[in-house]
Amino acid sequence: MPGVHRDGKSPCNCVLRNIFRACLKRFYFCADNEPYRSKVVLMPCQGHDVNSTWTRTSEDFMADFYLVAKRTLTDGEFRIFRYHFLLGADWKLCCQRLGVDRGTFFHSIYRIEQKLGREYREVRPYSLYPPDEYFGGTVRKAKVLTIPCIPIQNKHIVRPPVRLAA
């Protein structure tokens, strides 16, 4: 079965790396959208007394992307993440700056992508993957307890006219 790890329960490492790359692509998109970065959007939310709130989704996504990485990675992995993914240094410059060889660097990159891909998928309450859901594509609401309805006797159905009278 493609995309599933040998245990059959978790996604394979290539899927986790692709999840990370999708989130990284959205991070770059948010960072490059300079004129629209401070755009404020009315987003639906589940609150006690309100059903929506004003938010800056691009800044929130970039902050969540960075803070989840900082919380998840070790200090050495975070330095590689910062140099290579956030600052855009190529592998030669990273290897020189960090004092590691090419093989160690690329193994670290794959490990970082897998770690963060899993974390971006599983972080709760708002996962970063898929990014469209983070930006309001799909709103998942909590189940609402419904009270059984008592049928009303002698109800009158109102039928508005379909066309205007000439």
SVG drawing of the C-alpha trace seen along z (x, -y; Angstrom):
<svg xmlns="http://www.w3.org/2000/svg" viewBox="-55 -46 89 50">
<polyline fill="none" stroke="black" stroke-width="0.4" points="0.0,0.0 1.7,-3.3 2.2,-6.0 1.8,-3.7 4.7,-2.6 5.4,1.2 3.4,1.2 0.3,0.2 -0.7,-2.5 1.5,-5.5 2.4,-7.3 5.8,-6.4 8.7,-8.8 8.3,-10.0 4.8,-11.2 6.0,-13.0 8.7,-14.8 6.0,-15.8 3.8,-17.2 6.7,-19.3 7.4,-20.5 3.8,-21.6 3.9,-23.5 7.3,-25.0 5.9,-26.1 3.0,-27.9 5.4,-29.5 7.5,-30.9 4.2,-32.1 3.2,-33.9 6.7,-35.4 6.8,-36.6 3.3,-38.3 4.8,-41.5 2.0,-44.0 -0.7,-41.6 0.9,-40.4 -1.0,-42.7 -4.4,-41.7 -6.9,-41.1 -9.6,-38.4 -12.8,-37.6 -12.4,-33.8 -15.1,-31.5 -14.3,-30.0 -16.0,-28.1 -16.4,-30.5 -18.7,-30.8 -20.2,-34.1 -18.9,-34.8 -18.8,-32.7 -16.0,-34.6 -12.8,-36.6 -10.5,-38.9 -7.1,-37.4 -4.0,-37.7 -3.8,-34.2 -0.5,-34.6 1.4,-35.8 -0.2,-33.2 0.8,-30.4 4.4,-31.7 4.6,-32.0 3.2,-28.5 5.5,-27.0 8.5,-28.6 7.5,-27.9 6.6,-24.2 10.0,-23.7 11.8,-25.4 9.8,-23.3 10.3,-20.0 13.9,-20.1 17.1,-19.8 19.5,-22.7 21.7,-21.3 18.7,-20.3 17.2,-23.8 20.4,-25.5 20.3,-23.4 16.6,-24.2 17.2,-27.9 20.2,-28.1 18.9,-25.9 15.2,-26.4 14.6,-29.8 17.7,-31.7 18.0,-29.8 21.7,-28.8 22.7,-26.0 24.3,-22.7 27.9,-23.9 27.5,-27.0 25.6,-25.0 28.3,-22.3 31.0,-24.9 29.2,-27.0 28.1,-24.0 31.3,-22.0 29.6,-18.8 30.2,-16.7 27.7,-16.4 26.3,-13.0 25.6,-14.0 24.0,-17.2 21.6,-15.5 20.7,-12.8 19.9,-15.6 17.8,-17.4 15.7,-14.2 15.4,-13.6 14.2,-17.2 11.7,-17.0 10.3,-13.7 10.1,-15.0 8.4,-18.3 6.1,-16.7 4.7,-14.4 4.5,-17.3 2.8,-19.7 0.2,-17.0 -0.5,-16.0 -0.2,-19.3 -3.5,-20.1 -6.0,-21.9 -5.1,-23.5 -2.7,-21.4 -0.7,-23.1 -1.3,-20.4 -3.2,-20.7 -2.5,-24.4 -5.9,-25.2 -7.8,-24.1 -5.5,-26.3 -6.5,-29.3 -10.2,-28.6 -11.0,-26.3 -12.8,-23.8 -14.3,-24.6 -14.8,-21.7 -17.3,-22.4 -17.9,-20.4 -20.9,-18.1 -23.9,-19.9 -26.3,-18.1 -29.7,-18.1 -32.9,-18.2 -35.7,-16.1 -38.3,-18.2 -42.0,-17.8 -44.2,-17.9 -46.6,-20.8 -50.2,-20.0 -52.1,-22.0 -49.0,-23.7 -49.5,-26.2 -47.0,-26.1 -46.2,-29.4 -45.5,-29.2 -44.2,-32.4 -45.1,-33.1 -42.7,-31.7 -43.1,-34.6 -44.4,-38.1 -48.0,-38.7 -48.2,-40.6"/>
</svg>
